């Protein structure tokens, strides 16, 4: 790929990227004078506490003077992020690969004229350029827990084959690198890439390996990118707590890997969205930084299973399944038309998914190269006990109507 003179110069000065930055957008919040104190940088502006260049009546009808291109806006975190950005009058360029109905629920999150929906294909680079346009910030939320594809007819027996549309490597590595390359080529001011915690190059899960490779590719291509790394997500559309609720409801028991002692420290999806939104308030401050997002407590999968059973008032059992057979079971579930759990997810859940260090180690890091947390951007992690009931009570017999007098 041929780089413009400015982009090439930026790559040549990676040791001090800020020194070689050339901003092409006159409306970028990065060009504004710095605030008098740190508070506007750290907290989501409200009507009385606005973004530095924000104009208008405040809220969704204000002019946030910020243009954000979002890949993966229709996903779990993406919808919460759109809500946060729309609240402050940001302009959003939203890429979509499917039917327009997929982004219909995003439109009311922004004021009229503050959104631009662009159909694109990751295999068509020009369409991805169109999504980015003149954005100040690009946010990459694209991810997928399994490869996508469909059965096809073949010429040889059994005359049925499988065609992969996008592999995990395509989604987590190739597309992530392509977006980073386009940000360099188009001289985008900032890139926010959402990676994950608990990943490594030698992880048994292909998803975890490819997410790690994708993160490294982004760091190599666009060194001043901000990397956001959440643990497992919980929320109204999660795969974590719904796994336990669905298993107990459909199969009468909850299988957990091994003795169920594997640890996870899940984070509430809206907290991750708020973190990303606050990074967009002061993107220059977070250039080249890593922000880890995790919940306040860790749990074993057996503890989470018991918690869900207690919350949904189901008298079911938790079954400890040896890892080998747990993965075999997950492989069989992966053949369902709607994949809620599969072989690779079982391998992912067979290892701890925890923050990179303890809370004390995060606090005692040297300032240079410090890995930030949600606390550093003013977000207090929401405990799983506070939010889980709001979307799991439907798994109770008769849902929330069961305790209403006269309901039958």
Secondary structure, DSSP 8 states (H G I E B T S, - for coil): ----HHHHHHHHTGGGGGGG-----TT-GGGS---SSSHHHHS--BTTB--TT-BSSSGGGSB---EEEEESTTSHHHHHHHHHHHHTT-EEEEEESS-GGGGHHHHTTS-TTSEEEEE--TT-HHHHHHHHTT-SEEEE----SS-EEEEEE-SSTT-EEEEEEE-HHIIIIIHHHHHHHHHHHTT-SEEEEEEESS--TT-SSHHHHHHHHHHHHHHHH-TT-EEEEE-SEESTT-SSHHHHHHHHHHHSEEEEETTS--EE--EEHHHHHHHHHHHHHTGGGGTT-EEEE--S--EEHHHHHHHHHHHHT---EEEEE-HHHHHHHHHHHTTSSS-SS-HHHHHHHTS-B--SS-HHHHHTS-STT--EEGGGGT-----HHHHHHHHHGGGSTTGGGTTSTT--
